[in-house]
Structures are given as C-alpha cells and as structure tokens.
Amino acid sequence: MDLRLKVSSYYPSLTKSEQKVADYVLNASEEIMYRSVTELADLSAVGETTVMRFCRAIGFKGYQDFKLALAQDYSARRLPGSGGTESETESDFPGLVYRELTSILSDTMNLLDRAKLDEAVRRIHEAPYMQFFGVGTSGLTALDAKNRMLRIGRRAEAVTDAHIQAMMAATMMPGDVALGISLSGSTLDTVDILTKARQQGAYVIALTNYAKSPITSVADLVLLTAGKESPLEGGSIGAKMSQLLLIDLICEGLARHDLSHTREMRERTAKAVIERIY
C-alpha cells in the first residue's frame, strides 16, 4: 500500500498534533527517511512523543518501523516501470560507489568543528579511563577504535555485549570518557548506556549523523558524521568510513601530545604481533 495513501486514510482519526506530523509527512521529499525522530518532531512543531503516537496511530510499532516502511515505499517507486526518475542502468557502478564514498568523507570534513575535536582530544588525553560504546555496525567501529588506540599506547575498552556494556557504564567515574557511536542517534541501547555513564559523572562524547537526535541530548560534546543511510541500507560502508575518519582524527590528535611516546608504542605494538605473521 502506498504509504501516503495510508497516512491520508488515517488522517481524520488523528489528533490535531498528530495531524501536524501527517501534514509534514504528506508534503515531504525522500529526505524524510533520513530524519531522526527529534528532527521530524521539530519540523512538525510537535514533541517526540507526538511523533511516536502518530506512528502507532497509523499502524506501526514505532518510528523506526515507520522509517522502514518509508524506505520500502520510495524504493518501490524507483523500480523499473514504476515511473521513478532514478536511473537503474548505471553501468559504471565502481565509479558511482567511489564518488559516493569520497563525497561522504568530504562532507564529514566540512561538518568538522575543530574546537570540538580539540576538546574531545583533550578530554580523552586527560581521562584515566576511556570506553567506546556502540552496537551493530557502530559496535564494530567501537572495536576498531579500541584497536587504533592500543596502537598508539592508549588504554581504551570496547565490547559488543549489551550486559557488559551496561556494567562498564555503571562503574565509570568522574573524569572518565564514554564515547558513543550511533549513525541514527536513536539507538536505544547506546543512548541508555551513555545515560548510565553520565549519571556516574563520565564525560560523554557522541559520534552521530544527526545534530538533533536522542543521543545528543545525553552528550556533553557531539562530533558529526555525514554517512547517510536509509533503513534498507543498514551497515553502510560509507557511514562506517565517516565514523572511522573521526576516530582517526582523534587518535592523531592524541598522538601529537607526545610524539616520542607514540613512536615507541607503535614500535612495541608492531613487534608484539609481528611474530604472528608469516
């Protein structure tokens, strides 16, 4: 069923505030599938809870379920014979992918706030304990970040088990740094974990694609990425690359605090694993 027709069919039964969300959805472009729940609430001039009620009122479990239906709806419109305008005969797909990835990295650099990056580096440098949090693909980025930190002699932790994450967050102390990674900024587990860490006095840094999203409300500092993905594109390599770019910038900033120590640690960690290679 066409999603706009579905929204229209429910429209008379919606409350006035829910109709504001419906009005925006009915007149929005494809970009709406990339909006966070906070952004849609702001654009509709309502609260986040109203957006959630709207989603449930038209038959969805929640906002992410609604976004998935949006993505499926727009995808169906682009299929051959559906009247879509997007070309499905692009033969130079390697060039297309390359241009998309380089554009994402360029956009991430354009979004970079150098003052915030420097503050993040300072906080991590001074922190007695550092923990990366993330789930799914962002959890893999957290593990990559831990590995990158170890290479320059910085102690950091990252695990993907939600129960262990919760315990680690609950045992953080004032001065520690908790860095949460979530492309959507709406990952329930990550937001909950960062909330726990902040309650213990930890300084919270968020890496996300959305300046207005649930994760930013619990973060002391936000670094923005630029890798958009729809609900049908989970695990986007471009999104991961934008996250890793910021991790690399943080690590490079940390390395420059003591270059001689960094060189020594890189040599020591390299020697530690070289015997494991033929």
PyMOL commands that set and color helices and strands:
alter all, ss='L'
color gray80, all
select helices_A, chain A and resi 3-13+16-27+30-34+37-44+48-57+63-77+93-111+114-126+136-151+162-170+188-199+214-217+231-233+237-255+259-274
alter helices_A, ss='H'
color red, helices_A
select strands_A, chain A and resi 130-133+157-158+177-181+203-208+221-224
alter strands_A, ss='S'
color yellow, strands_A
deselect
rebuild
show_as cartoon
